[in-house]
Amino acid sequence: QANGSANPIAQTLTNTGTSAGVIRYTVIPTAAGCPGSSFTVDVTVNPTATVNAVASQTLCSGAPTTAVNFSSPTTGGNIVYNWSNNNTAIGLGASGIGDIPSFMATNPGLTTISGIITVTPTYTNLGGGPACVGTSTSFTINVKPLPTLSGALTQTPTCVSTYGSITLPQTATV
């Protein structure tokens, strides 16, 4: 709105950029039809924080994950990353703040399990003001089980300097 008269100023402001923007209002108070001295009011409009895409990971139980370092194209302020994990059986806690360091993936079962990690950025302008919650994104950590053998192993007796044989059971789960 280029000009107008309202008391109070009521306008929805949005910022589709990646850094804070400033809207400047020039106010001319009037009383009984007489204008007073003008003054300006600056309103800072924070951007909506976003998170750059995070690659999903697939690994075996007992292997270390790759650390997850969150980043954003949003600039000019502080961004805090809050994350949640829907399956703590993979070896990662239920929630946290900031980057996710490498951890040992776990899978106590016999089939692949997955944790869906959802990260939500919150932007705070360096000059202060309210924290603005941004758009969430998700990625997955898939953990494969370790192979197991069922049944007993048997070995044929051998003499010195000859090789014996090991018979594996008929069933093996991989």
DSSP file with accessible surface (Angstrom, degrees, kcal/mol):
  #  RESIDUE AA STRUCTURE BP1 BP2  ACC     N-H-->O    O-->H-N    N-H-->O    O-->H-N    TCO  KAPPA ALPHA  PHI   PSI    X-CA   Y-CA   Z-CA
    1    1 A Q              0   0  154      0, 0.0     3,-0.1     0, 0.0    10,-0.0   0.000 360.0 360.0 360.0 118.9    0.0    0.0    0.0
    2    2 A A        -     0   0  109      1,-0.2     2,-0.3     0, 0.0     0, 0.0   0.898 360.0 -15.9 -73.4 -41.0    1.7    3.2   -1.2
    3    3 A N  S    S+     0   0  138     22,-0.0     2,-0.3     2,-0.0    -1,-0.2  -0.977  72.7 129.9-155.0 168.1   -0.3    5.6    1.0
    4    4 A G        -     0   0   59     -2,-0.3     2,-0.4    -3,-0.1     0, 0.0  -0.972  46.9 -96.8 165.6-178.7   -3.4    5.7    3.0
    5    5 A S        +     0   0  120     -2,-0.3     2,-0.3     3,-0.0    -2,-0.0  -0.991  47.7 141.5-134.4 127.1   -4.8    6.6    6.3
    6    6 A A        -     0   0   66     -2,-0.4     3,-0.2     3,-0.0    -2,-0.1  -0.976  41.0-127.2-158.3 149.2   -5.4    4.1    9.1
    7    7 A N  S    S+     0   0  161      1,-0.4     2,-0.1    -2,-0.3    -2,-0.0  -0.889 102.0  17.7-141.4 107.5   -5.1    4.0   12.8
    8    8 A P  S    S-     0   0  100      0, 0.0     2,-0.4     0, 0.0    -1,-0.4   0.651 100.5-114.4 -80.4 173.4   -3.4    1.6   13.6
    9    9 A I        -     0   0   88     -3,-0.2     2,-0.5    -2,-0.1    -2,-0.0  -0.583  36.9-171.8 -69.4 123.6   -1.5    0.6   10.4
   10   10 A A        +     0   0   82     -2,-0.4     2,-0.3     2,-0.0    -1,-0.0  -0.951  22.5 136.3-125.6 109.9   -2.9   -2.8    9.5
   11   11 A Q        -     0   0   72     -2,-0.5     2,-0.6     2,-0.0    -2,-0.0  -0.984  49.9-124.7-153.1 140.2   -1.1   -4.6    6.8
   12   12 A T        -     0   0  130     -2,-0.3     2,-0.4     2,-0.0    -2,-0.0  -0.796  31.3-162.7 -87.7 123.1    0.1   -8.2    6.2
   13   13 A L        -     0   0   55     -2,-0.6     2,-0.3     2,-0.0    -2,-0.0  -0.904   9.3-178.1-109.9 134.8    3.8   -8.1    5.4
   14   14 A T        -     0   0  118     -2,-0.4     2,-0.5    31,-0.1    31,-0.1  -0.947  15.2-156.6-129.8 152.4    5.6  -11.1    3.8
   15   15 A N        +     0   0   30     -2,-0.3    33,-0.7    31,-0.3    -2,-0.0  -0.955  12.1 176.1-129.7 110.0    9.2  -11.6    2.9
   16   16 A T        +     0   0  143     -2,-0.5    -1,-0.1    31,-0.1     2,-0.0   0.382  56.8  91.9 -94.5   5.0    9.9  -14.1    0.1
   17   17 A G  S    S-     0   0   37      2,-0.2    31,-0.4     1,-0.1    -2,-0.1  -0.050  85.2-111.8 -85.4-168.5   13.7  -13.4    0.1
   18   18 A T  S    S+     0   0   71     29,-0.1    57,-3.8     2,-0.1     2,-0.3   0.344  93.5  46.3-110.0   3.7   16.5  -15.1    2.0
   19   19 A S  S    S-     0   0   54     55,-0.2    -2,-0.2    57,-0.1    57,-0.2  -0.940  96.9 -78.7-139.7 165.6   17.4  -12.1    4.3
   20   20 A A        -     0   0   33     55,-0.4     2,-0.3    -2,-0.3    26,-0.2  -0.286  44.4-159.0 -64.1 144.8   15.5   -9.7    6.4
   21   21 A G  E     -A   45   0A  28     24,-2.5    24,-3.4    -4,-0.1     2,-0.4  -0.858   6.9-136.9-122.2 160.1   13.9   -6.7    4.7
   22   22 A V  E     -A   44   0A  91     -2,-0.3     2,-0.5    22,-0.2    22,-0.2  -0.972   7.3-161.6-123.2 132.1   12.8   -3.4    6.0
   23   23 A I  E     -A   43   0A  69     20,-3.0    20,-3.1    -2,-0.4     2,-0.5  -0.941  13.1-154.3-107.3 130.0    9.6   -1.5    5.2
   24   24 A R  E     -A   42   0A 158     -2,-0.5     2,-0.4    18,-0.2    18,-0.2  -0.932   6.9-166.4-111.1 124.1    9.6    2.2    6.0
   25   25 A Y  E     -A   41   0A  38     16,-3.3    16,-2.8    -2,-0.5     2,-0.6  -0.907   9.9-150.9-105.1 134.0    6.4    4.0    6.8
   26   26 A T  E     -A   40   0A  95     -2,-0.4     2,-0.5    14,-0.2    14,-0.2  -0.943  18.4-160.9-102.4 122.4    6.2    7.8    6.8
   27   27 A V  E     -A   39   0A  38     12,-3.7    12,-2.2    -2,-0.6    -2,-0.0  -0.890  14.4-172.6-110.8 129.8    3.5    8.9    9.2
   28   28 A I        -     0   0  100     -2,-0.5    10,-0.2    10,-0.2     2,-0.1  -0.936  19.1-148.5-119.4 104.4    1.9   12.4    9.2
   29   29 A P        -     0   0   58      0, 0.0     7,-3.5     0, 0.0     2,-0.4  -0.445  14.6-166.1 -72.2 145.3   -0.3   12.8   12.2
   30   30 A T  E     -B   35   0B 102      5,-0.2     2,-0.4    -2,-0.1    -2,-0.0  -0.986  12.3-177.4-131.8 147.2   -3.3   15.0   11.8
   31   31 A A  E >  S-B   34   0B  71      3,-2.0     3,-2.3    -2,-0.4     0, 0.0  -0.976  76.6 -10.4-142.9 126.3   -5.7   16.5   14.3
   32   32 A A  T 3  S-     0   0  109     -2,-0.4    -1,-0.0     1,-0.3     0, 0.0   0.856 129.8 -55.2  54.2  35.3   -8.8   18.6   13.4
   33   33 A G  T 3  S+     0   0   73      1,-0.2    -1,-0.3     0, 0.0    -3,-0.0   0.492 112.8 119.4  81.5   1.7   -7.6   18.6    9.8
   34   34 A C  E <   -B   31   0B  85     -3,-2.3    -3,-2.0     0, 0.0    -1,-0.2  -0.888  59.5-133.5-104.6 126.1   -4.1   20.1   10.7
   35   35 A P  E     -B   30   0B  97      0, 0.0    -5,-0.2     0, 0.0     2,-0.1  -0.487  18.6-156.1 -77.4 144.0   -1.0   18.1    9.8
   36   36 A G        -     0   0   40     -7,-3.5     2,-0.3    -2,-0.2    -6,-0.0  -0.298  42.0 -56.7 -99.6-168.7    1.7   17.6   12.4
   37   37 A S        -     0   0  106     -2,-0.1    -1,-0.2    -9,-0.1     2,-0.1  -0.529  59.0-124.2 -73.3 135.3    5.4   16.8   12.0
   38   38 A S        +     0   0   77     -2,-0.3     2,-0.3   -10,-0.2   -10,-0.2  -0.382  30.6 179.4 -77.4 155.3    6.0   13.7   10.0
   39   39 A F  E     -A   27   0A 104    -12,-2.2   -12,-3.7    -2,-0.1     2,-0.3  -0.952  21.3-120.0-148.1 164.2    8.1   10.8   11.3
   40   40 A T  E     -A   26   0A  74     -2,-0.3     2,-0.4   -14,-0.2   -14,-0.2  -0.837  12.4-161.7-112.3 150.5    9.1    7.4   10.0
   41   41 A V  E     -A   25   0A  56    -16,-2.8   -16,-3.3    -2,-0.3     2,-0.5  -0.997  10.3-156.0-128.0 122.0    8.5    3.9   11.4
   42   42 A D  E     -A   24   0A  76     -2,-0.4     2,-0.5   -18,-0.2   -18,-0.2  -0.873   6.2-167.0 -99.4 133.1   10.8    1.1   10.1
   43   43 A V  E     -A   23   0A  50    -20,-3.1   -20,-3.0    -2,-0.5     2,-0.5  -0.982  11.4-146.1-120.7 121.8    9.4   -2.5   10.3
   44   44 A T  E     -A   22   0A  75     -2,-0.5     2,-0.6   -22,-0.2   -22,-0.2  -0.771  10.3-160.3 -87.4 129.8   11.8   -5.4    9.8
   45   45 A V  E     -A   21   0A  20    -24,-3.4   -24,-2.5    -2,-0.5   -31,-0.1  -0.947  11.1-145.4-113.8 113.2   10.3   -8.4    8.1
   46   46 A N        -     0   0   25     -2,-0.6   -31,-0.3   -26,-0.2   -26,-0.1  -0.449  16.9-116.6 -76.1 151.0   12.2  -11.6    8.6
   47   47 A P        -     0   0    1      0, 0.0     2,-0.6     0, 0.0   -31,-0.1  -0.368  32.1-100.1 -77.4 164.7   12.4  -14.2    5.9
   48   48 A T        -     0   0   79    -33,-0.7    86,-0.1   -31,-0.4     2,-0.1  -0.781  43.7-127.6 -83.6 119.8   10.9  -17.7    6.2
   49   49 A A        -     0   0    0     -2,-0.6    86,-2.0    83,-0.3     2,-0.3  -0.428  29.3-173.2 -69.5 142.9   13.9  -20.0    7.1
   50   50 A T        -     0   0   50     84,-0.2     2,-0.4    -2,-0.1    24,-0.4  -0.879  18.5-129.5-129.5 165.1   14.4  -23.1    5.1
   51   51 A V        -     0   0   16     84,-0.3    21,-0.2    -2,-0.3     3,-0.1  -0.960  25.0-118.6-116.5 132.5   16.7  -26.0    5.3
   52   52 A N        -     0   0   66     19,-2.9    19,-0.3    -2,-0.4    85,-0.1  -0.378  50.5 -82.5 -62.4 149.9   18.9  -27.2    2.5
   53   53 A A        -     0   0   96     17,-0.1     2,-0.4     1,-0.1    -1,-0.1  -0.185  42.4-147.6 -57.1 143.3   18.1  -30.8    1.4
   54   54 A V        -     0   0   31     84,-0.2     2,-0.2    -3,-0.1    86,-0.2  -0.963  16.5-121.8-115.8 131.5   19.7  -33.6    3.5
   55   55 A A        -     0   0   81     -2,-0.4     2,-0.1    84,-0.1    84,-0.1  -0.484  25.4-122.3 -72.8 138.0   20.6  -36.9    1.8
   56   56 A S        -     0   0   69     -2,-0.2     2,-0.4    82,-0.1    85,-0.2  -0.380  26.2-141.0 -71.7 159.4   19.1  -40.0    3.3
   57   57 A Q  E     -c  141   0C  27     83,-2.3    85,-3.2    -2,-0.1     2,-0.4  -0.967  15.5-169.8-126.8 143.7   21.5  -42.7    4.5
   58   58 A T  E     +c  142   0C  83     -2,-0.4     2,-0.3    83,-0.2    85,-0.2  -0.996  26.6 144.3-131.0 125.4   21.4  -46.5    4.3
   59   59 A L  E     -c  143   0C  25     83,-2.2    85,-3.0    -2,-0.4     2,-0.2  -0.924  45.5 -90.9-151.6 173.3   23.8  -48.6    6.3
   60   60 A C  E >   -c  144   0C  65     -2,-0.3     3,-2.0    83,-0.2    45,-0.2  -0.614  51.8 -88.3 -91.4 152.8   24.3  -51.8    8.3
   61   61 A S  T 3  S+     0   0   20     83,-2.3    45,-0.2     1,-0.3    -1,-0.1  -0.293 115.9  27.8 -56.2 135.4   23.7  -52.2   12.0
   62   62 A G  T 3  S+     0   0   51     43,-3.6    -1,-0.3     1,-0.3    44,-0.1   0.331  94.8 116.4  91.6  -6.7   26.9  -51.3   13.9
   63   63 A A  S <  S-     0   0   31     -3,-2.0    42,-2.8    42,-0.1    -1,-0.3  -0.678  70.0-110.6 -93.1 148.9   28.3  -48.9   11.2
   64   64 A P  B     -H  104   0D  81      0, 0.0    40,-0.2     0, 0.0     2,-0.1  -0.552  29.8-131.0 -77.3 141.3   28.8  -45.2   11.9
   65   65 A T        -     0   0    8     38,-2.6     2,-0.4    -2,-0.2     3,-0.0  -0.385  27.1 -99.9 -78.8 166.7   26.4  -42.8   10.2
   66   66 A T        -     0   0  102     36,-0.1    -1,-0.1    -2,-0.1    34,-0.1  -0.752  45.7-105.9 -84.5 133.9   27.7  -39.7    8.3
   67   67 A A        -     0   0   42     -2,-0.4     2,-0.6    35,-0.1    -1,-0.1  -0.281  29.5-135.2 -58.1 145.9   27.3  -36.6   10.5
   68   68 A V  B     -I  100   0E   8     32,-3.1    32,-2.3   -14,-0.0     2,-0.6  -0.941  19.9-173.3-110.1 115.1   24.5  -34.3    9.4
   69   69 A N        -     0   0  116     -2,-0.6     2,-0.1    30,-0.2    30,-0.0  -0.936  17.5-143.8-110.5 109.2   25.4  -30.6    9.2
   70   70 A F        +     0   0   16     -2,-0.6     2,-0.3    11,-0.1    29,-0.1  -0.401  23.2 174.3 -74.3 147.8   22.3  -28.5    8.5
   71   71 A S        -     0   0   57    -19,-0.3   -19,-2.9    -2,-0.1     3,-0.0  -0.945  11.5-160.9-147.1 166.9   22.5  -25.4    6.4
   72   72 A S        -     0   0   24     -2,-0.3   -21,-0.1   -21,-0.2   -23,-0.0  -0.994  28.5-134.7-149.1 148.9   20.2  -22.8    4.9
   73   73 A P  S    S+     0   0   53      0, 0.0     2,-0.2     0, 0.0   -22,-0.1   0.617  79.2 106.8 -77.7  -9.6   20.1  -20.2    2.1
   74   74 A T        -     0   0   11    -24,-0.4     2,-0.2   -57,-0.0   -55,-0.2  -0.492  52.9-178.2 -72.0 133.6   18.6  -17.8    4.7
   75   75 A T        +     0   0   75    -57,-3.8   -55,-0.4    -2,-0.2     3,-0.1  -0.756  43.9  52.6-127.7 171.6   21.1  -15.2    5.8
   76   76 A G  S    S+     0   0   47      1,-0.2    50,-1.0    -2,-0.2     2,-0.3   0.569 100.1  49.4  83.7   9.9   21.4  -12.2    8.1
   77   77 A G  E    S-D  125   0C  22     48,-0.2     2,-0.5    -3,-0.1    -1,-0.2  -0.867  90.6 -74.4-156.3-171.2   20.3  -13.8   11.3
   78   78 A N  E     -D  124   0C  96     46,-3.1    46,-2.6    -2,-0.3     2,-0.5  -0.864  37.9-162.3 -99.8 134.6   20.6  -16.8   13.6
   79   79 A I  E     -D  123   0C  36     -2,-0.5     2,-0.4    44,-0.2    44,-0.2  -0.972   2.2-166.2-119.1 127.8   19.1  -20.1   12.6
   80   80 A V  E     -D  122   0C  64     42,-2.3    42,-2.1    -2,-0.5     2,-0.6  -0.941  11.2-147.5-110.2 134.0   18.5  -22.8   15.1
   81   81 A Y  E     -D  121   0C  27     -2,-0.4    17,-3.7    40,-0.2     2,-0.5  -0.906  12.3-171.4-106.7 115.8   17.7  -26.3   13.8
   82   82 A N  E     -DE 120  97C  63     38,-2.4    38,-3.2    -2,-0.6     2,-0.3  -0.906  12.6-174.5-102.4 130.6   15.3  -28.4   15.9
   83   83 A W  E     -DE 119  96C  25     13,-2.7    13,-2.1    -2,-0.5     2,-0.3  -0.903  13.6-164.4-128.2 155.6   15.0  -32.1   14.8
   84   84 A S  E     -DE 118  95C  57     34,-2.0    34,-2.4    -2,-0.3     2,-0.4  -0.977   7.6-152.4-135.2 150.8   12.9  -35.1   15.8
   85   85 A N  E     -D  117   0C  10      9,-2.8    32,-0.2    -2,-0.3     3,-0.2  -0.990   4.9-157.7-125.1 128.4   13.4  -38.8   15.0
   86   86 A N  S    S+     0   0  108     30,-1.6     2,-0.3    -2,-0.4    31,-0.1   0.463  84.0  44.6 -87.5   0.1   10.4  -41.1   14.9
   87   87 A N    >   +     0   0   45      6,-0.2     3,-1.5    29,-0.1     5,-0.4  -0.724  53.8 178.9-147.0  93.7   12.4  -44.4   15.6
   88   88 A T  G >  S+     0   0   85      1,-0.3     3,-2.0    -2,-0.3    -1,-0.1   0.641  72.1  85.0 -71.5 -10.5   15.0  -44.4   18.3
   89   89 A A  G 3  S+     0   0   39      1,-0.3    -1,-0.3     2,-0.1     4,-0.1   0.720  77.0  69.7 -63.6 -16.6   15.7  -48.1   17.6
   90   90 A I  G <  S-     0   0    0     -3,-1.5    16,-1.7     2,-0.2    -1,-0.3   0.568 123.3-101.1 -77.9  -6.5   18.2  -46.8   14.9
   91   91 A G  S <  S+     0   0   35     -3,-2.0     2,-0.4     1,-0.4    13,-0.2   0.441  88.9 111.3 103.8   1.5   20.5  -45.5   17.6
   92   92 A L        -     0   0   15     -5,-0.4    -1,-0.4    14,-0.1    -2,-0.2  -0.886  69.4-110.4-109.7 140.5   19.5  -41.8   17.5
   93   93 A G        -     0   0   42     -2,-0.4    -6,-0.2     1,-0.1    -1,-0.1   0.012  31.5-103.8 -60.3 172.8   17.6  -40.0   20.2
   94   94 A A  S    S-     0   0   57      1,-0.2    -9,-2.8   -10,-0.1     2,-0.3   0.779  92.6  -8.7 -73.4 -28.0   14.0  -38.8   19.8
   95   95 A S  E     +E   84   0C  85    -11,-0.3     2,-0.3    22,-0.0   -11,-0.2  -0.987  61.6 164.5-162.9 166.4   14.9  -35.1   19.4
   96   96 A G  E     -E   83   0C  21    -13,-2.1   -13,-2.7    -2,-0.3     2,-0.4  -0.979  31.0-110.0-172.4 177.6   17.7  -32.6   19.5
   97   97 A I  E    S+E   82   0C 122     -2,-0.3   -15,-0.2   -15,-0.2     2,-0.1  -0.989  75.0   1.4-126.6 133.0   18.9  -29.1   18.6
   98   98 A G  S    S-     0   0   22    -17,-3.7   -18,-0.0    -2,-0.4   -15,-0.0  -0.427 105.9  -9.3  91.8-167.8   21.6  -28.4   16.0
   99   99 A D        -     0   0   75     -2,-0.1   -30,-0.2   -29,-0.1    -2,-0.1  -0.170  64.8-122.3 -62.6 160.5   23.6  -30.7   13.8
  100  100 A I  B     -I   68   0E   2    -32,-2.3   -32,-3.1    -4,-0.1     3,-0.1  -0.919  25.6-144.7-108.0 112.5   23.5  -34.5   14.3
  101  101 A P        -     0   0   94      0, 0.0   -36,-0.1     0, 0.0   -35,-0.1  -0.280  36.4 -79.4 -69.8 163.6   27.0  -36.0   15.0
  102  102 A S        +     0   0   62    -38,-0.1     2,-0.3   -35,-0.1   -36,-0.1  -0.312  56.8 179.6 -58.7 143.3   27.9  -39.4   13.6
  103  103 A F        -     0   0   31     -3,-0.1   -38,-2.6   -40,-0.1     2,-0.6  -0.954  36.4 -93.9-142.9 161.3   26.5  -42.2   15.7
  104  104 A M  B     -H   64   0D 114     -2,-0.3     2,-0.1   -40,-0.2   -43,-0.1  -0.695  42.6-132.3 -78.8 118.6   26.6  -46.0   15.6
  105  105 A A        -     0   0    0    -42,-2.8   -43,-3.6    -2,-0.6     2,-0.4  -0.448  25.3-163.4 -69.9 142.0   23.5  -47.3   13.8
  106  106 A T        +     0   0   59    -16,-1.7   -14,-0.1   -45,-0.2    37,-0.1  -0.950  20.7 175.1-129.2 150.0   21.6  -50.1   15.5
  107  107 A N        -     0   0   12     -2,-0.4    39,-0.4     2,-0.1   -17,-0.1  -0.774   5.1-177.1-151.4 103.4   19.0  -52.6   14.4
  108  108 A P        +     0   0  115      0, 0.0   -18,-0.0     0, 0.0     2,-0.0   0.561  64.1  71.2 -79.8  -4.8   18.0  -55.2   16.9
  109  109 A G  S    S-     0   0   34      2,-0.2    37,-0.3     1,-0.0     4,-0.1  -0.101  86.4-110.2-102.0-163.3   15.6  -57.0   14.4
  110  110 A L  S    S+     0   0  113     35,-0.1     2,-0.3     2,-0.1    38,-0.1   0.410  93.3  56.4-111.1  -2.4   15.8  -59.1   11.3
  111  111 A T  S    S-     0   0  104     33,-0.1    -2,-0.2    32,-0.0    32,-0.1  -0.883  97.1 -82.5-127.1 161.1   14.5  -56.6    8.8
  112  112 A T        -     0   0   74     -2,-0.3     2,-0.3    32,-0.1    32,-0.2  -0.363  45.3-162.2 -62.2 135.9   15.6  -53.1    7.7
  113  113 A I  E     - F   0 143C  34     30,-2.3    30,-3.2    -4,-0.1     2,-0.4  -0.855   0.9-153.5-117.7 158.6   14.3  -50.4   10.0
  114  114 A S  E     - F   0 142C  49     -2,-0.3     2,-0.5    28,-0.2    28,-0.2  -0.979   9.5-156.4-134.7 145.3   14.0  -46.7    9.3
  115  115 A G  E     - F   0 141C   0     26,-2.4    26,-2.5    -2,-0.4     2,-0.6  -0.983  13.8-148.9-115.9 129.6   14.0  -43.5   11.2
  116  116 A I  E     - F   0 140C  74     -2,-0.5   -30,-1.6    24,-0.2     2,-0.6  -0.905  13.5-159.8 -98.7 118.5   12.4  -40.4    9.7
  117  117 A I  E     -DF  85 139C   0     22,-2.9    22,-2.1    -2,-0.6     2,-0.5  -0.886   4.3-166.0-102.8 123.8   14.2  -37.3   10.9
  118  118 A T  E     -DF  84 138C  42    -34,-2.4   -34,-2.0    -2,-0.6     2,-0.4  -0.949   4.0-165.2-111.7 125.5   12.3  -34.0   10.6
  119  119 A V  E     -DF  83 137C   0     18,-3.0    18,-2.1    -2,-0.5   -36,-0.2  -0.932   4.1-168.9-115.8 134.9   14.2  -30.8   11.0
  120  120 A T  E     -D   82   0C  34    -38,-3.2   -38,-2.4    -2,-0.4     2,-0.2  -0.986  12.1-146.4-123.9 121.4   12.6  -27.4   11.5
  121  121 A P  E     -D   81   0C   0      0, 0.0    13,-3.6     0, 0.0     2,-0.4  -0.593   6.7-160.6 -86.0 147.2   14.6  -24.1   11.3
  122  122 A T  E     -DG  80 133C  23    -42,-2.1   -42,-2.3    11,-0.2     2,-0.4  -0.995   9.4-152.1-126.6 126.3   13.8  -21.1   13.4
  123  123 A Y  E     -DG  79 132C   0      9,-3.1     9,-3.2    -2,-0.4     2,-0.4  -0.822  12.3-176.8-103.1 132.7   15.1  -17.7   12.3
  124  124 A T  E     -D   78   0C  43    -46,-2.6   -46,-3.1    -2,-0.4     7,-0.1  -0.997  27.8-124.0-126.5 128.2   16.0  -14.9   14.7
  125  125 A N  E >   -D   77   0C  26      5,-0.5     3,-2.0    -2,-0.4   -48,-0.2  -0.405  17.7-126.4 -67.7 143.1   17.1  -11.5   13.3
  126  126 A L  T 3  S+     0   0  117    -50,-1.0    -1,-0.1     1,-0.3   -49,-0.1   0.785 110.9  57.6 -62.0 -25.9   20.4  -10.3   14.6
  127  127 A G  T 3  S-     0   0   75      1,-0.3    -1,-0.3     0, 0.0     2,-0.2   0.413 117.7-110.1 -84.9   3.1   18.7   -7.0   15.6
  128  128 A G    <   +     0   0   38     -3,-2.0    -3,-0.3     1,-0.1    -1,-0.3  -0.542  62.0 125.9 101.1-169.5   16.3   -8.9   17.8
  129  129 A G        -     0   0   58     -2,-0.2    -1,-0.1    -3,-0.1     2,-0.0  -0.469  65.4 -27.8 103.3-177.4   12.6   -9.4   17.4
  130  130 A P        -     0   0   98      0, 0.0    -5,-0.5     0, 0.0     2,-0.4  -0.289  61.7-111.0 -72.9 154.7   10.5  -12.5   17.4
  131  131 A A        -     0   0   60     -7,-0.1     2,-0.6    -9,-0.0    -7,-0.2  -0.694  30.1-147.8 -81.5 134.7   11.7  -16.0   16.3
  132  132 A C  E     -G  123   0C  39     -9,-3.2    -9,-3.1    -2,-0.4     2,-0.3  -0.930   6.5-139.2-111.2 119.3   10.2  -17.1   13.1
  133  133 A V  E     -G  122   0C 104     -2,-0.6   -11,-0.2   -11,-0.2     3,-0.1  -0.603  26.3-156.7 -78.6 131.1    9.6  -20.8   12.6
  134  134 A G        -     0   0   12    -13,-3.6     2,-0.4    -2,-0.3   -84,-0.2  -0.107  29.2 -60.0 -97.2-164.8   10.4  -21.9    9.1
  135  135 A T        -     0   0   85    -86,-2.0   -84,-0.3   -15,-0.1    -1,-0.1  -0.644  51.6-132.4 -84.8 128.7    9.5  -24.7    6.7
  136  136 A S        -     0   0   57     -2,-0.4     2,-0.3   -16,-0.2   -16,-0.2  -0.394  20.2-169.9 -78.2 155.8   10.4  -28.3    7.9
  137  137 A T  E     - F   0 119C  45    -18,-2.1   -18,-3.0    -2,-0.1     2,-0.3  -0.959   6.3-150.5-139.6 158.2   12.1  -30.9    5.8
  138  138 A S  E     + F   0 118C  64     -2,-0.3     2,-0.3   -20,-0.2   -84,-0.2  -0.916  13.2 177.2-130.9 155.8   12.7  -34.6    6.4
  139  139 A F  E     - F   0 117C   5    -22,-2.1   -22,-2.9    -2,-0.3     2,-0.4  -0.933  23.2-122.7-147.4 169.1   15.2  -37.3    5.5
  140  140 A T  E     - F   0 116C  37     -2,-0.3   -83,-2.3   -24,-0.2     2,-0.5  -0.915   7.2-158.8-122.7 142.3   15.5  -41.0    6.4
  141  141 A I  E     -cF  57 115C   0    -26,-2.5   -26,-2.4    -2,-0.4     2,-0.4  -0.985  18.5-164.3-115.8 113.9   18.2  -43.2    8.0
  142  142 A N  E     -cF  58 114C  37    -85,-3.2   -83,-2.2    -2,-0.5     2,-0.5  -0.872   1.1-164.1 -99.3 132.2   17.7  -46.8    7.0
  143  143 A V  E     -cF  59 113C   0    -30,-3.2   -30,-2.3    -2,-0.4   -83,-0.2  -0.967   6.4-151.6-122.8 118.4   19.5  -49.5    9.1
  144  144 A K  E     -c   60   0C 100    -85,-3.0   -83,-2.3    -2,-0.5   -32,-0.1  -0.569  24.1-113.1 -83.0 149.1   19.9  -53.0    7.7
  145  145 A P        -     0   0   22      0, 0.0   -35,-0.1     0, 0.0    -1,-0.1  -0.354  31.0-103.6 -76.2 160.9   20.1  -55.9   10.2
  146  146 A L        -     0   0  101    -39,-0.4   -84,-0.0   -37,-0.3     2,-0.0  -0.589  45.0-100.9 -77.2 146.6   23.3  -58.0   10.6
  147  147 A P        -     0   0   86      0, 0.0     2,-0.3     0, 0.0    27,-0.2  -0.383  40.7-161.6 -67.8 148.0   23.1  -61.4    9.0
  148  148 A T  E     -J  173   0F  60     25,-2.6    25,-2.2   -38,-0.1     2,-0.4  -0.952   9.7-144.1-129.5 150.5   22.4  -64.3   11.3
  149  149 A L  E     -J  172   0F 103     -2,-0.3     2,-0.4    23,-0.2    23,-0.2  -0.921  10.9-157.3-110.6 140.4   22.9  -68.1   10.9
  150  150 A S        +     0   0   54     21,-1.2    21,-0.4    -2,-0.4     2,-0.1  -0.922  56.7  33.3-116.7 144.4   20.5  -70.6   12.3
  151  151 A G  S    S-     0   0   66     -2,-0.4     2,-0.3    18,-0.1    -2,-0.1  -0.338  93.3 -61.7 101.3 173.1   21.5  -74.1   13.1
  152  152 A A        -     0   0   79     -2,-0.1     2,-0.4    16,-0.1    -2,-0.1  -0.659  40.3-126.9 -97.3 149.7   24.8  -75.6   14.3
  153  153 A L        -     0   0  106     -2,-0.3     2,-0.4    15,-0.1    15,-0.2  -0.763  25.8-164.3 -89.6 139.8   28.1  -75.5   12.5
  154  154 A T  E     -K  167   0G  80     13,-1.4    13,-2.4    -2,-0.4     2,-0.4  -0.944   4.3-160.4-125.3 148.3   29.9  -78.8   12.1
  155  155 A Q  E     -K  166   0G 134     -2,-0.4    11,-0.2    11,-0.2     3,-0.0  -0.991  18.8-128.1-129.0 135.4   33.5  -79.4   11.2
  156  156 A T        -     0   0   70      9,-2.1     9,-0.3    -2,-0.4    -2,-0.0  -0.659  37.1-109.1 -78.6 131.1   35.0  -82.6    9.7
  157  157 A P        -     0   0  123      0, 0.0     2,-0.3     0, 0.0    -1,-0.1  -0.279  42.4-165.5 -58.9 145.7   38.0  -83.8   11.8
  158  158 A T        -     0   0   69      6,-0.1     2,-0.2     4,-0.0     6,-0.1  -0.874  17.0-125.1-131.0 164.4   41.3  -83.3   10.0
  159  159 A C    >   -     0   0   97     -2,-0.3     3,-1.7     1,-0.1     5,-0.0  -0.676  51.1 -73.9-100.2 164.5   44.9  -84.4   10.2
  160  160 A V  T 3  S+     0   0  135      1,-0.3    -1,-0.1    -2,-0.2     3,-0.1  -0.285 119.0  18.1 -58.4 140.7   47.9  -82.1   10.4
  161  161 A S  T 3  S+     0   0  117      1,-0.2     2,-0.3    -3,-0.1    -1,-0.3   0.586 106.1  97.7  70.3  13.9   48.6  -80.5    7.0
  162  162 A T  S <  S-     0   0   76     -3,-1.7     2,-0.4     0, 0.0    -1,-0.2  -0.950  72.8-121.2-123.8 153.9   45.2  -81.2    5.5
  163  163 A Y        -     0   0  230     -2,-0.3     2,-0.1    -3,-0.1    -4,-0.1  -0.765  22.1-151.6 -95.1 134.7   42.3  -78.9    5.3
  164  164 A G        -     0   0   35     -2,-0.4     2,-0.4    -6,-0.1    -6,-0.1  -0.308  16.0-120.1 -89.3-178.8   39.0  -79.8    6.9
  165  165 A S        -     0   0   63     -9,-0.3    -9,-2.1    -2,-0.1     2,-0.5  -0.939  10.2-146.4-125.1 149.9   35.6  -78.6    5.8
  166  166 A I  E     -K  155   0G 110     -2,-0.4     2,-0.6   -11,-0.2   -11,-0.2  -0.966  12.1-149.4-114.8 128.8   33.0  -76.7    7.5
  167  167 A T  E     -K  154   0G  74    -13,-2.4   -13,-1.4    -2,-0.5     3,-0.1  -0.883  10.5-149.6-100.1 122.3   29.4  -77.4    6.8
  168  168 A L        -     0   0  106     -2,-0.6   -15,-0.1   -15,-0.2   -16,-0.1  -0.621  28.6 -99.3 -85.4 149.8   27.0  -74.5    7.1
  169  169 A P        -     0   0   29      0, 0.0    -1,-0.1     0, 0.0   -18,-0.1  -0.214  31.1-112.7 -62.6 162.2   23.5  -75.1    8.1
  170  170 A Q  S    S+     0   0  190     -3,-0.1     2,-0.5     1,-0.0   -19,-0.1   0.773  99.1  59.1 -68.7 -27.5   20.8  -75.2    5.3
  171  171 A T        +     0   0   84    -21,-0.4   -21,-1.2     2,-0.0     2,-0.3  -0.888  57.6 163.5-112.3 134.3   19.1  -72.0    6.5
  172  172 A A  E     -J  149   0F  57     -2,-0.5     2,-0.5   -23,-0.2   -23,-0.2  -0.986  24.7-146.8-143.3 136.0   20.8  -68.6    6.8
  173  173 A T  E      J  148   0F  67    -25,-2.2   -25,-2.6    -2,-0.3    -2,-0.0  -0.924 360.0 360.0-104.9 124.8   19.1  -65.2    7.1
  174  174 A V              0   0  148     -2,-0.5   -28,-0.1   -27,-0.2    -2,-0.0  -0.928 360.0 360.0-118.3 360.0   20.9  -62.4    5.5
